[in-house]
Structure formats: structure tokens, C-alpha cells
Amino acid sequence: MEFVDSDLMSVPLIALNVTVRNKLGLYLNPKNTVAADWMAVAETMGFSYLEIQNFERSRSPTKTILDDWQAKSTNASVGRLLSILIEVERKDIVEDLRPLIDEDVRKYRESLKKKAEPPVQVPEVDSCLPRPLEGITLEDDPGGAPELFDAFICYCQSDFYFVREMIRELEQTEYKLKLCVFDRDVLPGSCVWTITSELIEKRCKRMVVVVSDEYLDSDACDFQTKFALSLCPGARSKRLIPVVYKSMKKPFPSILRFLTICDYTRPCTQAWFWIRLAKALSLP
């Protein structure tokens, strides 16, 4: 086994941010018959066969084993992780990600140093300046860049099965779009209206509105739609895209009538539905 800097053995795994963990997943998540994948790493970490089988159900097995290892093991350190990758003959990952890892370690050490320093007294504190919200979504990197999305999905609970289809068609295909689905991506415990406003205005390029009869009775959908419209008067930025996926008994909402609709209910154009929607969401 190759030598790993001894000082990295004392740096806890928590020093690695979300970006590095996601990149590790890109290398290790795909099952590989030639090179070692996440299963080999988990086995070297000491996880049992049953634990590894359960990890396979995760959205990102690599991220799950890192989180579990960090929580359960006293020797879960950056240096130990690098040693394990070298041990399973994935030196390529160490070489590719080493600059990012070293930068995370540097930031971690700086944060420890700042915590140890006495607070600086300032003559005046201005509390009026807006502060960006942190730690509101599943993949947020505390202290780092906020998680960004291609589109916020505005929907009511009765339409969630169509939202699942939207996830399959837009995220898990060649389009590779990143959708913000409140029930999946937003962490619990904060004010719904504050988080929603932050996501629509600052984290998402666009908003898809799933219009249905149930949508018209939803206070949350009403707020989200009006807030998004207020950010793009006249639809100059094509920020808001209405989607209709089933026939409606109630009149279509008047505030959306001036926008071009993506209609899934017309059999003659259904084949083009996902292509048109993906293209609209991919625009800069």
C-alpha cells in the first residue's frame, strides 16, 4: 500500500464537503467488473454483507456508506479513506480528487482555527442585510455553495404520481436535468414560505406548474405561482412553464392563460411532450 500523509489520518471525514462526496459517487456507484466499486470500499471499511445489501437500495450507495462510516467508526478520517481507495486499487480516484480533497482539508483547518480565535468586537452590526439560507435541501453544502436546480416543481399532493414520472423522464434519462421536488429535496423543520421563496427566486432557473383541478384548490400552489410570476412580469425570461397532464373540469387559471402550455392530454402531440419540456428547462 502506498504512503498516505500521516497528518490526514487526524482529519475527520466530516471535512469532505458534498462536492467531493458526489464525485466519489460518480467513480464508485456504477457497478464495475474491471475496477473496484463502492461494494469493495464498504467491505474494506468493515461493513457486513447484510449492510452492503441494504446500501444497494440507496440513491447513492457511496454517499450512504460514507455517512454511516463517519457516524459509526472512530477511525473514519480523510487519510483512512485515501488508504482504503489505494488498498482496493483505485489510485486513479485519489489522483483525480486529491486537489479537491486537499482544498476541503485546508478549509476545515481554517474553520477550526477561526473557532478557536476570540470573537472580534465590532462597533455596529447591521441586521438588515439579507443572508442566504443554508442547509435547506438534501445536498446543501453547509458553508459552501448552495444546491442549485434547473426547475422548481409546483404541484399538489394528488398529482405526485405524475411528478414521479417527470423525475424519471427528465432526471434519469439523457436530459440529466435537476428538479427541485419539495417532498424529496427539502429538509424538514423550517418555514415553508421562506424556503419556497428562497428556492424559486435564488436556487431554481425556472418553475414548472402542474395544473389540475386540485391545483386550483391549493393555497401553497397559489402562493408559489404568484410569487414566480412576480419575478418575471410579462414572462420575459420564460421562467414559469404550465403543464397539463389530465383533463380538467374547472376553468384553466386566468393568471396562466397568457403563457404557452405544455399539454400532455393531446394524444397527437404527446410524443413530443417531454422533448419540448426538457428543451425549455435546458435554456440558459
C-alpha positions as CSV (number, residue, x, y, z in Angstrom):
1,M,0.0,0.0,0.0
2,E,1.3,3.5,-0.8
3,F,2.0,6.0,1.8
4,V,-0.7,8.5,2.8
5,D,0.3,11.7,4.7
6,S,0.0,10.9,8.4
7,D,-1.5,14.3,9.2
8,L,-4.5,13.4,7.1
9,M,-5.2,10.5,9.5
10,S,-6.3,13.0,12.1
11,V,-8.6,14.9,9.8
12,P,-12.2,13.6,10.3
13,L,-14.3,12.6,7.3
14,I,-16.7,15.5,8.0
15,A,-14.1,17.7,6.4
16,L,-15.1,16.5,2.9
17,N,-17.9,18.5,1.5
18,V,-20.8,17.5,-0.7
19,T,-19.0,18.2,-3.9
20,V,-16.2,15.7,-3.2
21,R,-18.7,13.1,-1.9
22,N,-20.7,13.4,-5.1
23,K,-17.6,13.0,-7.2
24,L,-16.7,9.9,-5.3
25,G,-20.1,8.6,-6.1
26,L,-19.5,9.2,-9.8
27,Y,-16.5,6.9,-9.7
28,L,-17.8,4.2,-7.3
29,N,-21.6,4.0,-7.8
30,P,-21.6,2.3,-11.2
31,K,-21.0,-1.5,-10.9
32,N,-17.7,-2.2,-12.4
33,T,-16.3,-5.6,-13.5
34,V,-12.8,-4.3,-14.0
35,A,-12.2,-1.8,-11.2
36,A,-13.3,-1.9,-7.6
37,D,-16.6,-0.1,-6.9
38,W,-18.4,1.0,-3.7
39,M,-19.0,-2.5,-2.5
40,A,-15.3,-3.2,-2.3
41,V,-14.8,0.1,-0.4
42,A,-17.7,-0.8,2.0
43,E,-16.2,-4.3,2.7
44,T,-12.8,-2.8,3.4
45,M,-14.4,-0.3,5.8
46,G,-15.7,-3.3,7.8
47,F,-19.4,-3.3,6.8
48,S,-21.2,-6.7,6.9
49,Y,-22.8,-8.5,3.9
50,L,-26.3,-7.5,5.0
51,E,-25.4,-3.9,5.5
52,I,-23.9,-3.8,2.0
53,Q,-27.1,-5.3,0.5
54,N,-29.1,-2.6,2.2
55,F,-26.8,0.2,0.9
56,E,-27.5,-1.0,-2.6
57,R,-31.1,0.4,-2.3
58,S,-29.7,3.9,-1.7
59,R,-29.9,6.7,-4.3
60,S,-26.1,6.9,-3.9
61,P,-24.6,3.9,-2.1
62,T,-21.2,5.7,-1.9
63,K,-22.7,8.7,-0.1
64,T,-24.6,6.3,2.3
65,I,-21.5,4.3,3.2
66,L,-19.5,7.5,3.8
67,D,-22.3,8.9,6.1
68,D,-22.6,5.6,8.0
69,W,-18.9,5.1,8.3
70,Q,-18.5,8.7,9.6
71,A,-21.2,8.2,12.2
72,K,-20.2,4.7,13.5
73,S,-16.4,4.5,13.1
74,T,-13.8,6.2,15.3
75,N,-11.2,5.9,12.6
76,A,-13.3,7.5,9.8
77,S,-10.8,10.0,8.6
78,V,-9.7,11.5,5.3
79,G,-6.4,9.7,5.5
80,R,-8.0,6.4,6.2
81,L,-10.4,6.9,3.2
82,L,-7.5,7.5,0.9
83,S,-5.7,4.4,2.2
84,I,-8.8,2.3,1.5
85,L,-9.1,3.6,-2.0
86,I,-5.4,2.8,-2.6
87,E,-5.9,-0.6,-1.0
88,V,-8.8,-1.5,-3.4
89,E,-6.6,-0.3,-6.2
90,R,-8.5,2.9,-7.0
91,K,-5.4,5.1,-7.1
92,D,-7.0,6.8,-10.1
93,I,-9.7,8.3,-7.8
94,V,-7.1,9.5,-5.3
95,E,-5.1,11.2,-8.1
96,D,-8.1,12.9,-9.7
97,L,-9.7,14.1,-6.5
98,R,-6.6,14.9,-4.4
99,P,-6.6,18.7,-5.2
100,L,-10.3,19.0,-4.2
101,I,-9.7,16.9,-1.0
102,D,-6.7,19.0,0.0
103,E,-8.7,22.2,-0.5
104,D,-11.5,20.8,1.7
105,V,-8.9,19.9,4.4
106,R,-7.5,23.4,4.2
107,K,-10.9,24.9,4.7
108,Y,-11.7,22.6,7.6
109,R,-8.5,23.5,9.4
110,E,-9.1,27.2,8.8
111,S,-12.6,26.9,10.3
112,L,-11.2,25.2,13.4
113,K,-8.7,28.0,13.7
114,K,-11.4,30.6,13.5
115,K,-13.5,28.9,16.1
116,A,-10.5,28.9,18.5
117,E,-9.9,32.7,18.0
118,P,-11.8,35.1,20.3
119,P,-14.7,36.9,18.6
120,V,-13.9,40.3,17.1
121,Q,-15.8,43.2,18.6
122,V,-17.4,45.5,16.0
123,P,-18.9,48.9,16.8
124,E,-22.1,48.3,14.8
125,V,-24.0,45.3,13.5
126,D,-26.3,45.8,10.5
127,S,-29.1,43.2,10.8
128,C,-30.9,44.5,7.7
129,L,-28.7,42.8,5.2
130,P,-30.3,39.6,3.7
131,R,-28.4,36.4,4.4
132,P,-28.7,33.4,2.2
133,L,-30.4,30.4,3.7
134,E,-28.1,27.4,4.3
135,G,-28.9,23.7,4.8
136,I,-32.4,23.7,3.4
137,T,-32.1,21.0,0.8
138,L,-30.7,17.4,0.9
139,E,-27.5,18.1,-0.9
140,D,-26.7,21.6,0.5
141,D,-23.1,22.1,1.5
142,P,-23.0,24.0,4.8
143,G,-20.6,26.9,4.4
144,G,-20.2,26.2,0.7
145,A,-22.1,26.8,-2.5
146,P,-25.9,26.3,-2.2
147,E,-27.6,23.5,-4.1
148,L,-29.0,24.8,-7.4
149,F,-31.7,23.3,-9.7
150,D,-32.9,23.6,-13.2
151,A,-36.6,23.9,-12.2
152,F,-38.8,24.1,-9.1
153,I,-41.8,21.8,-9.5
154,C,-45.1,23.3,-8.2
155,Y,-47.6,20.6,-7.6
156,C,-50.3,19.4,-5.2
157,Q,-50.2,16.0,-3.4
158,S,-52.8,14.3,-5.6
159,D,-50.6,14.9,-8.6
160,F,-47.5,13.5,-7.1
161,Y,-47.6,10.3,-9.2
162,F,-47.2,12.5,-12.4
163,V,-44.3,14.3,-10.7
164,R,-42.6,10.9,-10.2
165,E,-43.0,10.3,-14.0
166,M,-41.5,13.8,-14.5
167,I,-38.5,12.8,-12.4
168,R,-38.0,9.6,-14.5
169,E,-38.3,11.3,-17.8
170,L,-36.2,14.4,-17.1
171,E,-33.6,13.4,-14.4
172,Q,-33.0,9.7,-15.2
173,T,-32.7,10.0,-19.0
174,E,-30.2,11.7,-21.3
175,Y,-31.6,15.1,-20.4
176,K,-30.0,14.9,-16.9
177,L,-32.0,17.8,-15.5
178,K,-32.1,18.6,-11.8
179,L,-35.5,19.2,-10.4
180,C,-36.5,20.6,-7.0
181,V,-39.3,18.4,-5.7
182,F,-40.3,19.8,-2.3
183,D,-41.2,16.4,-0.7
184,R,-38.0,14.8,-1.8
185,D,-35.3,17.5,-1.7
186,V,-36.3,20.0,1.1
187,L,-35.2,19.3,4.7
188,P,-37.9,19.5,7.4
189,G,-38.1,22.0,10.2
190,S,-38.1,25.4,8.6
191,C,-40.7,27.9,7.5
192,V,-42.4,26.6,4.3
193,W,-43.0,30.1,2.8
194,T,-39.4,31.3,3.5
195,I,-37.9,28.2,2.0
196,T,-40.2,28.2,-1.0
197,S,-39.4,31.8,-1.8
198,E,-35.6,31.2,-1.5
199,L,-35.8,28.1,-3.8
200,I,-37.9,29.8,-6.5
201,E,-36.0,33.1,-6.6
202,K,-32.4,32.1,-6.0
203,R,-31.9,28.4,-6.4
204,C,-34.1,27.4,-9.5
205,K,-33.8,28.8,-13.0
206,R,-37.4,28.0,-13.8
207,M,-40.6,26.7,-12.3
208,V,-42.9,24.0,-13.7
209,V,-46.5,24.3,-12.6
210,V,-48.5,21.1,-12.7
211,V,-52.0,22.4,-13.3
212,S,-55.1,20.3,-12.3
213,D,-58.4,20.8,-10.6
214,E,-56.7,20.0,-7.3
215,Y,-54.0,22.6,-8.0
216,L,-56.7,25.3,-8.1
217,D,-57.7,24.5,-4.5
218,S,-54.1,24.5,-3.1
219,D,-53.0,27.6,-1.1
220,A,-49.4,26.5,-1.4
221,C,-49.6,26.2,-5.2
222,D,-51.3,29.6,-5.4
223,F,-48.6,31.3,-3.4
224,Q,-45.8,29.6,-5.5
225,T,-47.3,30.6,-8.8
226,K,-48.0,34.2,-7.9
227,F,-44.5,34.6,-6.4
228,A,-42.9,33.2,-9.5
229,L,-45.0,35.4,-11.8
230,S,-43.9,38.4,-9.7
231,L,-40.3,37.7,-10.6
232,C,-40.8,37.7,-14.3
233,P,-43.5,40.2,-15.4
234,G,-44.7,39.5,-18.9
235,A,-42.8,36.1,-18.9
236,R,-39.8,37.8,-20.4
237,S,-37.4,35.1,-19.0
238,K,-39.7,32.1,-19.7
239,R,-39.4,31.4,-16.0
240,L,-42.7,29.8,-15.5
241,I,-44.0,26.8,-17.6
242,P,-47.5,25.5,-17.1
243,V,-48.0,21.7,-17.6
244,V,-51.4,20.0,-18.0
245,Y,-51.3,16.2,-17.8
246,K,-55.0,15.3,-17.4
247,S,-58.4,16.8,-18.4
248,M,-59.9,19.4,-16.1
249,K,-63.5,20.2,-15.1
250,K,-62.7,23.6,-13.7
251,P,-61.6,26.6,-15.9
252,F,-57.9,27.0,-16.5
253,P,-56.4,29.6,-14.1
254,S,-56.7,33.0,-15.7
255,I,-53.2,34.2,-14.4
256,L,-51.6,31.5,-16.6
257,R,-53.6,31.9,-19.8
258,F,-51.1,34.2,-21.4
259,L,-48.3,31.5,-21.1
260,T,-47.7,28.7,-23.6
261,I,-48.8,25.4,-22.1
262,C,-47.1,22.1,-22.3
263,D,-50.1,19.8,-22.8
264,Y,-49.9,16.0,-22.1
265,T,-53.6,15.4,-22.7
266,R,-53.4,15.7,-26.5
267,P,-52.6,12.2,-28.0
268,C,-51.4,13.7,-31.3
269,T,-48.6,15.8,-29.6
270,Q,-47.9,13.5,-26.5
271,A,-44.8,12.0,-28.2
272,W,-43.2,15.5,-28.2
273,F,-44.2,16.5,-24.7
274,W,-41.0,15.5,-22.8
275,I,-38.7,16.7,-25.5
276,R,-40.4,20.2,-25.5
277,L,-40.4,20.4,-21.7
278,A,-36.8,19.3,-21.4
279,K,-35.7,21.8,-24.1
280,A,-37.5,24.7,-22.3
281,L,-35.8,23.8,-19.0
282,S,-32.4,23.5,-20.6
283,L,-32.4,27.0,-21.9
284,P,-29.8,29.4,-20.2
